[in-house]
Amino acid sequence: MPPFARPFVALARLDQPVGVWLLLWPCLWAIGLASDGLPSLELLLLFTAGSFVMRAAGCTLNDIFDRDFDARVERTRRRPLPSGAIGVKGAVAFMAVLLGAGLAILLQLNLFTILLGAGSLLLVVLYPLMKRITYWPQAFLGITFNYGALLGWAAVEGGIGWPAGLLYVGGIAWTLGYDTIYAHQDKEDDLLIGVKSSAIALGQRTRPFLIGFYAIAVAGFAGAGAAASVAWPYYVGVAVAALLLGWQALRVRIDRPADCLAKFKNNSLVGLALFAGIVAAQALG
């Protein structure tokens, strides 16, 4: 990238694509489950582009709110805003461009999905504030990040069905697990600066809660498949996802930031396993 663009690439986290995947997978799952046969390539591409754009916009907004906190945390102090590589006005202008692109993508969908998608903006705005008022910002992130399960289903069906709701619940529990693991990287700095997280709330009790969160996630995913009457390959995908989640919960070393990051990134494979199961099931059915 040319030098002038590099701070904006970092602000949008385009160099850290795992966040895009975690936002995108619930959209793709829902599109796949709602489809009659293989999912529409056009919808898959629209939601992929939307996930890149809206994740970048969300990261930008988060960094605007958190620039003072980020300057006091070792892992984040070199981000563009706290380091001074980009000013607040520049970040706001960049976010406006991203939101405009997101709106252009959203307007390609049916009216119900457009209205439903507009409602997600409130979640995006409120999420950065949650770490200031609750020890469970990870739950709010789950509500925000998995909204795509509702949008993806609506884009195909023009409404909301039980499978979408079960995917959404499963996704929220999934996010609670993986973002708690992620939060353990920063818990010492967070304690010093007064930021709250589920990692701080749970401490050494994290492992049994991870098992519980992931059990709810797997139950939600399996229930979504049953509600959608999907063919058996989907459950192979659910089983693979369950094995990966179990490995994370049982093997994560919460006092080792590098291991927490590695287990967090493993969730891209969880999403892929579930989507591969959906595609295989729809191809068979």
N, C-alpha and C positions, 0 to 999 in steps of 0.2 A: 504494500500500500504506500502511496505518497506520504511524506511526513505529516502534512496538514491533516490527513484523514485518520492517522493512527490513534489519536486520542478519542475520536468518535467511535472507532471500531472497538476500543477498549470500553468506552462508556456503554455501548450496546451489548457488550460481552460476546461479540461475534467470535472472539478467540476462545470462548468457553461454550461450545455448542450443546453440552449436556442439558443445560437449562431449556433450550429450545425443544429437545426431544421429550423432556418431562412434561412440557406444556402441550406438545403435539400429540403424544400417544393417546390420551383420552379422546381427542377429536377423531383420530383414525379408528380407534376401537368402535366408537359409536357409529361412524359412517359405515364401517364394515358390517356391524351387527344389524343395522337398519336396512341394508341393501338387499335387494332380491337378486342374489348372485354376486358376482365380483363387484366391488365398489367402483363408483365413477371416478375415473382418473382426473376429471376436471375438479371435482370436489376435493380430492386428495391434494391436488396442487394448490388450490385456493387456501385450504386450511394450513398447508405447509408454509406458504408465503405469509399468511396471517399470523402464524405462530412466531416466525422470525421477527416480524414487524412489532407485534404487541409485546413480545418478551423484551425486545430492545427498548420500547417505550416504557415498560414497567421498570426495567433496570435504571433507566434514566431518571424517572420520577423518584425511585427509591434512593438513588444517589444524591438527588437534590435535597430530599428530606434529611438524609443521613450524613451529609458531608462533614459535619462537625464530629460526629461519632466515628466515622471512617478514618479521620485524621488521627485518632487516638488508638487505633487497632492496627497491629503489625501487618496483618494479612491484607488490609484494605487501604492503608495510608498512601499507597502509590497510585490509587485510582485517579482518573483525570480531574475530578472536582476537588478532592482534598489536596492533591498535589499542585493545583493551579494550572494544569495544562488546558483546562476548559473553564470558562467562567459560568456563573449561573445563567446569565442571559443567553449565552451560546447553547447551554444545555436545554433551556426552555424552548428555544427556536428549533433545535434538533428534535425534541419530543413532539413539537407541533407538526413537523414534517412527517414523523413516524405515525402519528395519530391520523393525519390526513390519508396516508397510504392505507392504514388499517380500515378506515371508513370506506375507501374506494373498494377494498376487497369485500367488506361486509355487504356492500350494496349489490354485489353480484348474487346474493342469496335470496331466498323467499322472504316475504314480509314478516312472518312470524319469527324467523331466525334473526332478521335485522333488529326487531324490537327486543328480542331476548338478548342479543349481543350488546345492544346499547345499555342494557341493565348491568352488564358486567363492569362498566366503567367505574361505578361507585366502589366496587370491590377493589379494583386496581388502585384507586385513590386512597382508600382506607388502609390497605395492607401495610404500607410503610409505617403507619402510626401505631400498629398493634403492639410492637415490641416495647413501646413506652408504657402501655397500660395493662398488659396481661402477660403471664408466663406461657401463654399458648398461642403465640403468633403463628406457629406451625399449623394449627388447626385452621386459622383464617387463610393461610397460604393454600391449604388443601381445598378450601371452598372456592378460592379464586382460580387456582391452577387447573382444577378439574372441571371448570365450567364448560370446557370444550366438549365434555361428554354429552351435555344437554344440547349444545349448539350443533354438534355433528349429527345427532339423531334428528333434530329439528330440520336441518338442512336437507335431509333425505325424506322425512315423513311429513314435515310441515306442522309438527306438534311434538309433545313429549309423551313417551311411553314408559312402562315399568322397567324395561331393560336399561334405558338411559338413566333412570333414577338409581337403579342398583349399581350401575357402573360408576355413577357420581359418588355414591356412598363409599364404594370400594376404593375409588381413587382418593377420596379425602383421607381415609385410613392409611392408604399407601403413602401419601405425602406426609402425614403425621410421623410415620416411621422414618422415611428417608431424610426428611428435613431435621428431625431430631438428631440423627446421626451427623448430619452436616453441621448442626449448631454446636456439637461438642468440640469442633475445631476452635471456636472463639470463646468458649465459656469463661476462661480466665480473664480475658480482656473485657468481656461483657459484664462480669461481676464488678470490675473496677470502674466502669463508666456508667453503670446503672441500667444496662439494657437487659430485658427479660427474654427468656427462651424456655422451651420445654426441656432442653438439656440441663439447664440450671434447676428447674423444678424437679426433675426426676433424679439427677445425679447418678449415684451407683445403682439405683433401682431401674435404670434405663432398659436393661435386657428383657426382663419379663414384660415390660410395657411394649417393647418392640414386637415381641412375639404376639401379644394381644392385638396390636395395631395391624400387623400383617395377617393375622388369622381373619380379622374382619375384612381386610382387603380381599383376600382369596375367596371368602364366602360371598362378598359382593360381586366379584367377577364371575364366579360359578353361577350365582343366582341370576345374573344378567343373561348368561347363556341359556339357562333353563327357561327364563321368561321369553326369550327370543326364539326358542325351539331350534337352536342351532345344532348342527351335526357334531358327531363325536370328536373330530380333530381339534375343535375348540378347547375341549377339556384336556387334551394333551398339552396345549399351550398354557392352560391354567396350571397344570401340574408342574411344568417346567418353571413357570413364574414362581410357584409356591416353593420349589426347591431353592431357587435363587434367593428368595426373601428369607427363607429359613437359614440359609448359609450366612446371610448378612447379620441376622439377629443373633445367631449363636456365636459367630466368629469375630464380630467387630470389637476392636480394642478402643474403647471410648476415650482413653487417655493418650492416644497416639493420633494426632491430627492427620498424618499422612494416611493412616489406615482408615480413618473416618472418611476422608475424601475418596479413597479407592472404593469403599463400600457404597458410598453415595453414587458414584459414577456407574456402578454395576446396575443401577436401576434402568439405564437405557436398555439393557438386555432384557430386563423384566418386561418392559413395554413391547419390545420386539417379539418376544416369545408369545405374548398374548395376541399381538396383531397377526403373526404368522399363523397361529391357530385359527383365527377368524377367517383369514383368506383361504386357508386349506379347507375349512368347513364349508365356506360358501362355494368354493370350486367343486366340492364333492356334492353339495346339496342342489 
